[in-house]
Amino acid sequence: MASLTTKELTFIEDELRAEEIIAKTINWCATLCDDEQLKNTLEQLAQFHQENILDLSKYFNRSQDIQ
């Protein structure tokens, strides 16, 4: 695997932060919902973004070990 540039690592960090904000915002919205179906949908969507965070974190950590 080729080393990532500093710019590429910065993009990954930015995406991690964006995914964290999205997941937290969607979870917050879910807590405000009275409609159970909408609440469940929002919780699933937040979970999807939390999984993206884990995937990106794994890739980011592995990339830093390589450099």
Secondary structure, 3 states (H helix, E strand, C coil): CCCCCHHHHHHHHHHHHHHHHHHHHHHHHHHHCCCHHHHHHHHHHHHHHHHHHHHHHHHHHHHHHHC
